[in-house]
Amino acid sequence: MFSSTTQPSTQLPSPLQVIEPDWRYAQDYRITVKRDDLIHPIISGNKWRKLRHLDENLLPNIKGAVASFGGGYSNHLHALSFCCKQHGLHNIAFIRGNYTGNETPMIKDLLHWGTHIVYLSKVDYSQRDCGEYLTTLSRRYDIEILIPEGGSHTEHLAGLQGLHNEFTEPVDHLILPVASGGTLAGLAVSKGNIRNLLGIAVLKGQDYLESLVTRLVAEHRVNTPYTISHEYCLRGYAKSTPELDRFCIDTENQLGLPVEPVYSGKVLMALKALIENRAFTPGSTIAFLHTGGLQGAR
Ligand SMILES: *Cc1c(COP(=O)(O)O)cnc(C)c1O
């Protein structure tokens, strides 16, 4: 499904859009947006890049079920479900919480695409990385491939090299959201025209996110330096503030850029603050990675 011959709707390389926001000092930088949100009409941008490797190498040979974990709005479960439907694979989604009778638009899509949904209590869900628990689940549901939450797994990092390759000119800083760390880790182990990576934590996770990324890059080399900033996660994951909501609406109106408060809006608001605080050397080129995620905001 990822090859452009069979899927004319896949847009690669994703467009690079120059923006000129009216923020203080913004005119001192060249700011672009890497529009990964436009890669595919259904699969969220960075999930597309993470699943790509899996898609090309593993999915065509699988006989059993492909399963993964996520919340009720998960872009990852959504992308995986669609991908499995395309390959005619049995997909199982382990969802945190019980949405019976109160299905989100994301869950409705999964049901429509034939995914088997299993609601897990918060306690069960918290065991999603525990080996013993995973073995039990795998046996009970005849799972062949169990993908970690967010689709972040060392095997999937290779898919991010493609993003480096799409930058034909040097970029001093690429700014992007960090949740399960896979996108940042994938970009860190690969290399190209991006000189520095600045991950913005979208959840409260000082140290935790660092360890996730460190674990993901462990067997590889860091080829592109990265830092993670924790100052802009606001109230935590998927929690907006009136200021952030307002910022998302203004951005859409002024820059013609659709953003949502969970990932892209939060990161862009962080970028605005960084620029206004002169965090970057004037004259730098800055790219903002729009990872998609608009389905989750429905
Ligand atoms: C999953 C997701 C992220 C977070 O990426 P990680 O690799 O999990 O850190 C960012 N943006 C969007 C739109 C996502 O769906």
The ligand as an SDF file (V2000), in Angstrom:
LIG
                    3D

 15 15  0  0  0  0  0  0  0  0999 V2000
    2.4640    9.4070   17.4140 C   0  0  0  0  0  0  0  0  0  0  0  0
    2.5870   10.8130   17.0230 C   0  0  0  0  0  0  0  0  0  0  0  0
    3.6600   11.6060   17.4370 C   0  0  0  0  0  0  0  0  0  0  0  0
    4.6960   11.1240   18.3970 C   0  0  0  0  0  0  0  0  0  0  0  0
    5.6910   10.4050   17.7630 O   0  0  0  0  0  0  0  0  0  0  0  0
    6.6090    9.4080   18.6220 P   0  0  0  0  0  0  0  0  0  0  0  0
    7.4110    8.7130   17.6160 O   0  0  0  0  0  0  0  0  0  0  0  0
    5.6480    8.4990   19.3250 O   0  0  0  0  0  0  0  0  0  0  0  0
    7.3930   10.2030   19.5820 O   0  0  0  0  0  0  0  0  0  0  0  0
    3.7450   12.8900   16.9640 C   0  0  0  0  0  0  0  0  0  0  0  0
    2.8150   13.3940   16.1460 N   0  0  0  0  0  0  0  0  0  0  0  0
    1.7570   12.6700   15.7410 C   0  0  0  0  0  0  0  0  0  0  0  0
    0.7660   13.2960   14.8720 C   0  0  0  0  0  0  0  0  0  0  0  0
    1.6050   11.3610   16.1570 C   0  0  0  0  0  0  0  0  0  0  0  0
    0.5380   10.6730   15.7470 O   0  0  0  0  0  0  0  0  0  0  0  0
  1  2  1  0
  2  3  1  0
  2 14  2  0
  3  4  1  0
  3 10  2  0
  4  5  1  0
  5  6  1  0
  6  7  2  0
  6  8  1  0
  6  9  1  0
 10 11  1  0
 11 12  2  0
 12 13  1  0
 12 14  1  0
 14 15  1  0
M  END
$$$$
